[in-house]
């Protein structure tokens, strides 16, 4: 069973999560730590124009409790 995830770069995903209420708390290297006011948190890597793989998108989806499969960039 293959689930299709949209293609996101780190910057695009941070922008989408920002619209959903997540704020960048800090940046360490290429990793951006985001947190929502209700306590949900995740880390998004930003590596230029490199897209985030489906495994990491799945992890971010679980961390944020947002169905990223249905989000379009």
N, CA, C and O atoms as a GROMACS GRO file, in nm:
protein
  292
    1UNK      N    1   0.084  -0.117   0.000
    1UNK     CA    2   0.000   0.000   0.000
    1UNK      C    3   0.088   0.124   0.000
    1UNK      O    4   0.157   0.153   0.098
    2UNK      N    5   0.086   0.195  -0.108
    2UNK     CA    6   0.168   0.314  -0.124
    2UNK      C    7   0.083   0.439  -0.107
    2UNK      O    8  -0.021   0.453  -0.170
    3UNK      N    9   0.127   0.529  -0.022
    3UNK     CA   10   0.057   0.654   0.001
    3UNK      C   11   0.134   0.765  -0.068
    3UNK      O   12   0.255   0.778  -0.048
    4UNK      N   13   0.066   0.845  -0.148
    4UNK     CA   14   0.131   0.954  -0.219
    4UNK      C   15   0.135   1.079  -0.133
    4UNK      O   16   0.032   1.127  -0.084
    5UNK      N   17   0.254   1.131  -0.116
    5UNK     CA   18   0.273   1.257  -0.044
    5UNK      C   19   0.308   1.365  -0.145
    5UNK      O   20   0.374   1.336  -0.246
    6UNK      N   21   0.266   1.488  -0.122
    6UNK     CA   22   0.305   1.597  -0.211
    6UNK      C   23   0.454   1.626  -0.195
    6UNK      O   24   0.514   1.591  -0.094
    7UNK      N   25   0.514   1.688  -0.293
    7UNK     CA   26   0.656   1.724  -0.288
    7UNK      C   27   0.670   1.860  -0.222
    7UNK      O   28   0.610   1.959  -0.266
    8UNK      N   29   0.748   1.864  -0.117
    8UNK     CA   30   0.774   1.989  -0.046
    8UNK      C   31   0.924   2.005  -0.024
    8UNK      O   32   0.994   1.908   0.005
    9UNK      N   33   0.972   2.128  -0.040
    9UNK     CA   34   1.106   2.158   0.011
    9UNK      C   35   1.085   2.198   0.157
    9UNK      O   36   0.971   2.218   0.201
   10UNK      N   37   1.192   2.209   0.232
   10UNK     CA   38   1.181   2.248   0.371
   10UNK      C   39   1.116   2.385   0.388
   10UNK      O   40   1.031   2.404   0.474
   11UNK      N   41   1.157   2.481   0.304
   11UNK     CA   42   1.102   2.617   0.313
   11UNK      C   43   0.952   2.618   0.284
   11UNK      O   44   0.876   2.688   0.352
   12UNK      N   45   0.909   2.541   0.184
   12UNK     CA   46   0.767   2.535   0.150
   12UNK      C   47   0.686   2.476   0.264
   12UNK      O   48   0.578   2.525   0.297
   13UNK      N   49   0.739   2.370   0.326
   13UNK     CA   50   0.668   2.305   0.435
   13UNK      C   51   0.658   2.397   0.556
   13UNK      O   52   0.555   2.401   0.622
   14UNK      N   53   0.764   2.471   0.586
   14UNK     CA   54   0.761   2.566   0.698
   14UNK      C   55   0.656   2.674   0.672
   14UNK      O   56   0.586   2.716   0.764
   15UNK      N   57   0.646   2.718   0.548
   15UNK     CA   58   0.546   2.820   0.512
   15UNK      C   59   0.404   2.766   0.533
   15UNK      O   60   0.318   2.836   0.587
   16UNK      N   61   0.379   2.642   0.490
   16UNK     CA   62   0.247   2.580   0.507
   16UNK      C   63   0.215   2.562   0.655
   16UNK      O   64   0.105   2.594   0.699
   17UNK      N   65   0.312   2.511   0.732
   17UNK     CA   66   0.290   2.491   0.875
   17UNK      C   67   0.269   2.625   0.946
   17UNK      O   68   0.194   2.633   1.043
   18UNK      N   69   0.336   2.730   0.900
   18UNK     CA   70   0.317   2.863   0.957
   18UNK      C   71   0.174   2.911   0.941
   18UNK      O   72   0.119   2.974   1.031
   19UNK      N   73   0.114   2.883   0.826
   19UNK     CA   74  -0.025   2.921   0.802
   19UNK      C   75  -0.121   2.844   0.893
   19UNK      O   76  -0.233   2.887   0.918
   20UNK      N   77  -0.074   2.728   0.942
   20UNK     CA   78  -0.157   2.645   1.030
   20UNK      C   79  -0.128   2.671   1.177
   20UNK      O   80  -0.177   2.598   1.264
   21UNK      N   81  -0.049   2.773   1.207
   21UNK     CA   82  -0.028   2.814   1.344
   21UNK      C   83   0.105   2.775   1.407
   21UNK      O   84   0.127   2.802   1.525
   22UNK      N   85   0.194   2.714   1.332
   22UNK     CA   86   0.325   2.676   1.386
   22UNK      C   87   0.423   2.792   1.372
   22UNK      O   88   0.422   2.864   1.272
   23UNK      N   89   0.506   2.810   1.472
   23UNK     CA   90   0.607   2.916   1.472
   23UNK      C   91   0.745   2.852   1.482
   23UNK      O   92   0.763   2.752   1.551
   24UNK      N   93   0.842   2.910   1.412
   24UNK     CA   94   0.980   2.864   1.421
   24UNK      C   95   1.037   2.915   1.554
   24UNK      O   96   1.049   3.036   1.575
   25UNK      N   97   1.072   2.822   1.642
   25UNK     CA   98   1.128   2.858   1.772
   25UNK      C   99   1.276   2.888   1.762
   25UNK      O  100   1.326   2.987   1.816
   26UNK      N  101   1.347   2.800   1.692
   26UNK     CA  102   1.491   2.817   1.680
   26UNK      C  103   1.540   2.742   1.558
   26UNK      O  104   1.470   2.657   1.503
   27UNK      N  105   1.661   2.775   1.518
   27UNK     CA  106   1.725   2.710   1.405
   27UNK      C  107   1.863   2.666   1.451
   27UNK      O  108   1.939   2.745   1.507
   28UNK      N  109   1.895   2.541   1.426
   28UNK     CA  110   2.028   2.489   1.457
   28UNK      C  111   2.081   2.424   1.330
   28UNK      O  112   2.036   2.316   1.291
   29UNK      N  113   2.175   2.490   1.266
   29UNK     CA  114   2.224   2.440   1.138
   29UNK      C  115   2.115   2.453   1.034
   29UNK      O  116   2.064   2.562   1.010
   30UNK      N  117   2.079   2.341   0.974
   30UNK     CA  118   1.974   2.342   0.872
   30UNK      C  119   1.840   2.294   0.927
   30UNK      O  120   1.745   2.278   0.851
   31UNK      N  121   1.832   2.271   1.058
   31UNK     CA  122   1.710   2.218   1.118
   31UNK      C  123   1.630   2.330   1.187
   31UNK      O  124   1.681   2.400   1.274
   32UNK      N  125   1.506   2.343   1.144
   32UNK     CA  126   1.416   2.444   1.200
   32UNK      C  127   1.321   2.374   1.296
   32UNK      O  128   1.253   2.278   1.259
   33UNK      N  129   1.316   2.421   1.420
   33UNK     CA  130   1.231   2.363   1.522
   33UNK      C  131   1.103   2.447   1.530
   33UNK      O  132   1.108   2.566   1.560
   34UNK      N  133   0.989   2.383   1.502
   34UNK     CA  134   0.861   2.452   1.501
   34UNK      C  135   0.773   2.402   1.614
   34UNK      O  136   0.778   2.285   1.652
   35UNK      N  137   0.692   2.493   1.669
   35UNK     CA  138   0.600   2.457   1.776
   35UNK      C  139   0.470   2.532   1.759
   35UNK      O  140   0.467   2.648   1.718
   36UNK      N  141   0.361   2.463   1.793
   36UNK     CA  142   0.227   2.522   1.790
   36UNK      C  143   0.192   2.565   1.932
   36UNK      O  144   0.248   2.512   2.028
   37UNK      N  145   0.102   2.659   1.947
   37UNK     CA  146   0.065   2.708   2.080
   37UNK      C  147   0.000   2.601   2.167
   37UNK      O  148  -0.001   2.613   2.290
   38UNK      N  149  -0.054   2.494   2.105
   38UNK     CA  150  -0.115   2.386   2.183
   38UNK      C  151  -0.015   2.278   2.224
   38UNK      O  152  -0.053   2.179   2.286
   39UNK      N  153   0.113   2.295   2.188
   39UNK     CA  154   0.217   2.203   2.233
   39UNK      C  155   0.273   2.110   2.127
   39UNK      O  156   0.378   2.050   2.149
   40UNK      N  157   0.206   2.096   2.013
   40UNK     CA  158   0.260   2.010   1.907
   40UNK      C  159   0.389   2.071   1.854
   40UNK      O  160   0.401   2.192   1.840
   41UNK      N  161   0.486   1.984   1.825
   41UNK     CA  162   0.617   2.033   1.779
   41UNK      C  163   0.677   1.936   1.678
   41UNK      O  164   0.646   1.817   1.679
   42UNK      N  165   0.763   1.988   1.593
   42UNK     CA  166   0.834   1.906   1.496
   42UNK      C  167   0.960   1.977   1.451
   42UNK      O  168   0.981   2.094   1.482
   43UNK      N  169   1.042   1.906   1.377
   43UNK     CA  170   1.165   1.961   1.320
   43UNK      C  171   1.159   1.943   1.169
   43UNK      O  172   1.126   1.836   1.119
   44UNK      N  173   1.193   2.050   1.096
   44UNK     CA  174   1.193   2.046   0.950
   44UNK      C  175   1.333   2.083   0.900
   44UNK      O  176   1.382   2.192   0.931
   45UNK      N  177   1.398   1.994   0.823
   45UNK     CA  178   1.528   2.029   0.767
   45UNK      C  179   1.511   2.116   0.642
   45UNK      O  180   1.421   2.094   0.562
   46UNK      N  181   1.599   2.213   0.626
   46UNK     CA  182   1.597   2.298   0.507
   46UNK      C  183   1.732   2.282   0.439
   46UNK      O  184   1.834   2.332   0.487
   47UNK      N  185   1.732   2.211   0.327
   47UNK     CA  186   1.854   2.184   0.251
   47UNK      C  187   1.838   2.236   0.110
   47UNK      O  188   1.829   2.158   0.015
   48UNK      N  189   1.833   2.365   0.095
   48UNK     CA  190   1.821   2.427  -0.037
   48UNK      C  191   1.693   2.387  -0.107
   48UNK      O  192   1.584   2.403  -0.051
   49UNK      N  193   1.705   2.336  -0.229
   49UNK     CA  194   1.588   2.298  -0.307
   49UNK      C  195   1.559   2.148  -0.299
   49UNK      O  196   1.480   2.096  -0.378
   50UNK      N  197   1.622   2.079  -0.205
   50UNK     CA  198   1.600   1.935  -0.188
   50UNK      C  199   1.462   1.910  -0.128
   50UNK      O  200   1.424   1.974  -0.030
   51UNK      N  201   1.387   1.815  -0.187
   51UNK     CA  202   1.254   1.785  -0.134
   51UNK      C  203   1.266   1.689  -0.016
   51UNK      O  204   1.361   1.612  -0.004
   52UNK      N  205   1.167   1.697   0.070
   52UNK     CA  206   1.162   1.612   0.188
   52UNK      C  207   1.102   1.478   0.147
   52UNK      O  208   1.000   1.474   0.079
   53UNK      N  209   1.165   1.370   0.189
   53UNK     CA  210   1.122   1.236   0.152
   53UNK      C  211   0.992   1.195   0.220
   53UNK      O  212   0.950   1.257   0.318
   54UNK      N  213   0.927   1.090   0.168
   54UNK     CA  214   0.798   1.047   0.222
   54UNK      C  215   0.806   0.998   0.367
   54UNK      O  216   0.711   1.017   0.443
   55UNK      N  217   0.915   0.936   0.407
   55UNK     CA  218   0.929   0.888   0.544
   55UNK      C  219   0.931   1.002   0.644
   55UNK      O  220   0.865   0.996   0.747
   56UNK      N  221   1.008   1.106   0.613
   56UNK     CA  222   1.016   1.222   0.701
   56UNK      C  223   0.885   1.300   0.700
   56UNK      O  224   0.843   1.352   0.803
   57UNK      N  225   0.820   1.309   0.583
   57UNK     CA  226   0.690   1.376   0.578
   57UNK      C  227   0.589   1.302   0.665
   57UNK      O  228   0.506   1.365   0.731
   58UNK      N  229   0.595   1.169   0.665
   58UNK     CA  230   0.505   1.090   0.749
   58UNK      C  231   0.531   1.120   0.897
   58UNK      O  232   0.436   1.136   0.974
   59UNK      N  233   0.657   1.129   0.936
   59UNK     CA  234   0.694   1.161   1.074
   59UNK      C  235   0.645   1.301   1.112
   59UNK      O  236   0.591   1.319   1.221
   60UNK      N  237   0.665   1.398   1.025
   60UNK     CA  238   0.620   1.534   1.052
   60UNK      C  239   0.467   1.538   1.062
   60UNK      O  240   0.412   1.610   1.145
   61UNK      N  241   0.400   1.461   0.977
   61UNK     CA  242   0.254   1.452   0.980
   61UNK      C  243   0.205   1.399   1.115
   61UNK      O  244   0.108   1.451   1.172
   62UNK      N  245   0.272   1.296   1.166
   62UNK     CA  246   0.235   1.241   1.297
   62UNK      C  247   0.266   1.339   1.409
   62UNK      O  248   0.185   1.355   1.501
   63UNK      N  249   0.382   1.404   1.403
   63UNK     CA  250   0.421   1.501   1.506
   63UNK      C  251   0.322   1.617   1.516
   63UNK      O  252   0.286   1.661   1.625
   64UNK      N  253   0.278   1.666   1.400
   64UNK     CA  254   0.191   1.784   1.396
   64UNK      C  255   0.043   1.749   1.400
   64UNK      O  256  -0.041   1.838   1.416
   65UNK      N  257   0.011   1.621   1.387
   65UNK     CA  258  -0.128   1.573   1.384
   65UNK      C  259  -0.205   1.638   1.269
   65UNK      O  260  -0.324   1.670   1.282
   66UNK      N  261  -0.135   1.658   1.157
   66UNK     CA  262  -0.194   1.717   1.037
   66UNK      C  263  -0.176   1.618   0.923
   66UNK      O  264  -0.068   1.561   0.906
   67UNK      N  265  -0.283   1.596   0.845
   67UNK     CA  266  -0.275   1.504   0.732
   67UNK      C  267  -0.208   1.576   0.615
   67UNK      O  268  -0.275   1.642   0.536
   68UNK      N  269  -0.077   1.564   0.605
   68UNK     CA  270  -0.001   1.636   0.503
   68UNK      C  271  -0.031   1.584   0.362
   68UNK      O  272  -0.007   1.655   0.264
   69UNK      N  273  -0.083   1.462   0.351
   69UNK     CA  274  -0.116   1.407   0.219
   69UNK      C  275  -0.219   1.493   0.146
   69UNK      O  276  -0.221   1.497   0.023
   70UNK      N  277  -0.305   1.562   0.221
   70UNK     CA  278  -0.411   1.642   0.160
   70UNK      C  279  -0.376   1.788   0.143
   70UNK      O  280  -0.459   1.866   0.096
   71UNK      N  281  -0.255   1.827   0.181
   71UNK     CA  282  -0.212   1.966   0.168
   71UNK      C  283  -0.143   1.984   0.033
   71UNK      O  284  -0.060   1.902  -0.007
   72UNK      N  285  -0.179   2.089  -0.034
   72UNK     CA  286  -0.115   2.122  -0.162
   72UNK      C  287  -0.032   2.247  -0.143
   72UNK      O  288  -0.073   2.340  -0.074
   73UNK      N  289   0.088   2.248  -0.205
   73UNK     CA  290   0.176   2.365  -0.190
   73UNK      C  291   0.154   2.465  -0.297
   73UNK      O  292   0.220   2.569  -0.298
   0.00000   0.00000   0.00000
